[in-house]
Amino acid sequence: MPRPTPLFFGEFGVPVRRRTDEQLASYVAGVLNVCAEHAIDLAFYWQLYDNEYDRAVDGKRNYRGFGLFDVERRVTSVYFLFRFGL
């Protein structure tokens, strides 16, 4: 039975630099599959640009690695999951 309004999954993400490409693909696919199974219309990935850091170490920021683009504005492997499909 269709819903009168769309249902969305607030946000999800995974730290890119702490996982292998296979782990990233499995995680993202798992979230999107659960959304599909429950007829969730939209799922928002957090975050587009990696601009959060835990703390500075030796004067350098320790970026968390959640972005589809890293701090140097290069695409991450999760970007490719969304760009070219799982």
N, C-alpha and C positions, 0 to 999 in steps of 0.2 A: 504494500500500500504506500503510495507516494506521500511524502511529507509536504505540508504547505510551505515550509521554509527550508532552505538548505541547512545541513548540519556540517560543522567543520571541527577538525581536530586542531586545537589551539596552536601548538608548535612542538616540534621535536628536532633533535639534532644529535650529533655524535662528534667527539673530538677527532678530527682527521689525522692529526699527527700521532695519535696513540693507538691506531688500528691499522691492520693491513687492508689492502683494497678489497680482499675477499670478505673480511669482517664488516667493512663499511657497506658493501653491496648487500650482504645478508641482513644487516640491521635495517637499512632503508627499505629493502624489499619486504621485510617482516612487518614494519609499521604500515606500509602502503597496502599490504595484503589484508591486515586486520581492518584497516579502513574500508577496503572493498567488501570484505565479508559482512561488515555491519552497515553497509550502504552510507558511509560517511562521504559527503560530496567533495570536501576540500581538506587538505592537510598542509599546514604551513611549516616549512623547514626553517630552523633557526641556525644560522644567520647568514645573510648574504655576504658581508665582508667581515673578516676576522679582525675585530677591533677591541676585543676584551683581553685583559691579561690578569693573571693571578697575583703576581707581585714582581717587582724588579729584582733581578739577581745580577750582581756585579754591574749595576747601571744599565742593564738591558732588560727590557720587558719580556716576561715569560707569557707569550700569547697562548691562548687556550686552544686554538685550532678548530673552531666550529664552522668557520666560513666556507662558502662556496668559492670564495677568492681569499687567498692568504694576504698577509700584511704587505707583501710586495706586489699585490694585485694580480698574481698568477692564479689560474684556475686550479682547484683541487680535484682529487679523484671523485669526490661526491658530486661535483659539478657535472662530470661526465655521465654519472648515473642518471641524472635528470635530463641532460641534454640528449643523450643517445638511447636512453631507456635502460632498464635493468637487464 
